[in-house]
Amino acid sequence: MSEISGQTFDYIIVGAGSAGCVLANRLSEDPRNSVLLLEAGGPDSNPWIHVPVGYFKTLHNPETDWCYRTEPDPNLGGRSLDWPRGKTLGGSSSINGLLYIRGHRTDFDQWRQLGNTGWSFEDVLPYFKRAEDQERGADDYHGKGGPLGVSNMRIHREICDRFIDAAEEIGIPRRDDFNGAEMEGAGYFQLTARDGRRCSTAVGYLHPIKHRKNLTIVTHAHTKRVLFEDKRASGIAFDRNGTPETVNARREVILAAGTIGSPQIMMLSGAGPAEQMKRHGIDIKADLIGVGANLQDHLQTRMIFKTTKPITLNDQLRNPIRKFAMGVEYALTRTGPLSMGASQVCAFVRSREELEAPDIQFHVQPLSADKPGEGTHKFSAFTSSTCQLRPESRGRIELKSASPHDYPAIHPNYLATELDRWTVIEGIKISRKIMAASPMASVIASEHLPGTHVQSDDELLAAAREISQTIYHPVGTCKMGQDPTAVVDDQLRVHGLEGLRIVDASVMPTLTSGNTNAPTIMIAEKASDMILGRD
Ligand SMILES: Cc1cc2nc3c(=O)[nH]c(=O)nc-3n(C[C@H](O)[C@H](O)[C@H](O)COP(=O)(O)OP(=O)(O)OC[C@H]3O[C@@H](n4cnc5c(N)ncnc54)[C@H](O)[C@@H]3O)c2cc1C
């Protein structure tokens, strides 16, 4: 038994990820609050976590990644997909692609229209700004001096510049800030980085304050379930290095274990769909049919184009001297390819004029590989991936057993609706239009994937089913709302129980139009004010 077993804290936070680290910081600002942060992974001491391109080393690495896999998806020809999730301080913000996108204002207005008071764009903007330390300075949309470093891409490449020029040629405007007044357009991403190093939430929010006397951080602590006194969450049972321990909560237990972890812990604690918990012999505390349901993700279809000239990173990586030079460049100046996020260029596009907000996002990388995070191709090529921003398809997460150490079943159920299928086809067609515009056409040798033999809508859809992968944005499995499938209310308190909140990407009722780290951090910033009675 350790020295914390049996102790009582005002707040216990489960999961030190994008949301959990924000909460640990904000709730422990007042020295009168005692805060415990429990994390299943270890400290973020792997040096690759902190180098922006380091995800090539931390993805699929059980030291830093849970390495989940989905169940075979019938809509993807029965394929199972890798679903990485961060397992270390900083959670997925320690292994993600660093791309800083908040989402479209209509995403949050929709959350408000669904009945969630306090979640419209105007309501949440101050929290995005409070989190932010924007390299370009503060303005109406951006904050300066916050914990989360946001900075410009430190490397521009010819192929990326050409993509932006080509997009402009077909009528997609240039955009140098996707998080300002307008989102639509093409341009370089900004990154959650500071001075060329990754700014995870552990780096931004946790490390600077980890010595606070009222904050206890415990790593390698795998939460098994929430403990209850009647309907009130009273503590947590967890395993640390194989030893079972318990801790008590005086005020609140807050689950921040993410879109897979939070619903799993809920069900293991007896708060979920009654029929499922009965099947696994779990005592029922609250029949919440929405736990694990409403799973949404962005499905990316990666297109790969061979180039006529050696202007891609594949070319640089093939050459040991140039590869070595990249390392030296980064070590000396914190610039160059090692300072790159998972993609360099972004485009937000509307597939139909009448849409109020873009429904397709492109991620462009000046390199290509068979799978994200794997070795690059031996030929000169780059990748343009397309994803639908607001899919209608809904998947689910279910328990496979009552053991907290067994992974749950993940059923993503991609491409289950007509609109989702149509949009994926449209994304490929728009991508081809951009590639046909002169700035790109002049350097493209051929379409390697899916290949120009793939032409009809049926063929395009079949190719999408065969090659698409997650772009790592699962949300929604403990959704906020008032309807019978909602799990938390608009203060993120679990319906039907007391002293228990969920604060992470799982509470999003609908997926935001873009990458999901920044909105998760916003949710935690806002939740901290709610918990402290300031919102
Ligand atoms: C490979 C990858 C690339 C991505 N790229 C981007 C990107 O470029 N830009 C972007 O905006 N978003 C990106 N995302 C998505 C984004 O990082 C996530 O949406 C966000 O981090 C989710 O935050 P969270 O707090 O909900 O969960 P997480 O950050 O995953 O945190 C959950 C934490 O809980 C811990 N935990 C889980 N279960 C337990 C348990 N039983 N006991 C104790 N601890 C537990 C986990 O170890 C983890 O630390 C990416 C994600 C991945 C995985």
The ligand as an ORCA input file, in Angstrom:
! r2SCAN-3c Opt
* xyz 0 1
  C      -2.436      9.860    -32.751
  C      -3.340     11.028    -32.482
  C      -3.224     12.173    -33.255
  C      -4.067     13.254    -33.013
  N      -3.820     14.428    -33.660
  C      -4.477     15.536    -33.266
  C      -4.101     16.807    -33.746
  O      -3.128     16.944    -34.504
  N      -4.805     17.886    -33.328
  C      -5.864     17.766    -32.485
  O      -6.492     18.791    -32.177
  N      -6.245     16.572    -32.011
  C      -5.552     15.469    -32.336
  N      -5.868     14.276    -31.789
  C      -7.041     14.197    -30.912
  C      -6.825     14.821    -29.546
  O      -5.489     14.629    -29.103
  C      -7.829     14.215    -28.564
  O      -9.142     14.510    -29.013
  C      -7.702     14.761    -27.155
  O      -6.380     14.614    -26.696
  C      -8.669     14.022    -26.228
  O      -8.481     14.463    -24.917
  P      -9.118     13.694    -23.687
  O      -8.749     14.471    -22.478
  O     -10.538     13.440    -23.953
  O      -8.417     12.260    -23.677
  P      -6.886     11.863    -23.557
  O      -6.000     13.034    -23.855
  O      -6.707     10.637    -24.350
  O      -6.701     11.570    -22.018
  C      -7.237     10.482    -21.324
  C      -6.236     10.107    -20.240
  O      -6.857      9.200    -19.347
  C      -5.978      8.140    -19.078
  N      -6.789      6.976    -18.730
  C      -7.637      6.274    -19.516
  N      -8.198      5.259    -18.841
  C      -7.696      5.324    -17.583
  C      -7.879      4.545    -16.423
  N      -8.681      3.486    -16.404
  N      -7.208      4.908    -15.294
  C      -6.382      5.988    -15.287
  N      -6.150      6.744    -16.373
  C      -6.807      6.423    -17.505
  C      -5.194      7.975    -20.372
  O      -3.992      7.268    -20.174
  C      -4.994      9.410    -20.791
  O      -3.840      9.977    -20.238
  C      -5.063     13.170    -32.009
  C      -5.177     12.014    -31.226
  C      -4.315     10.948    -31.438
  C      -4.430      9.731    -30.570
*
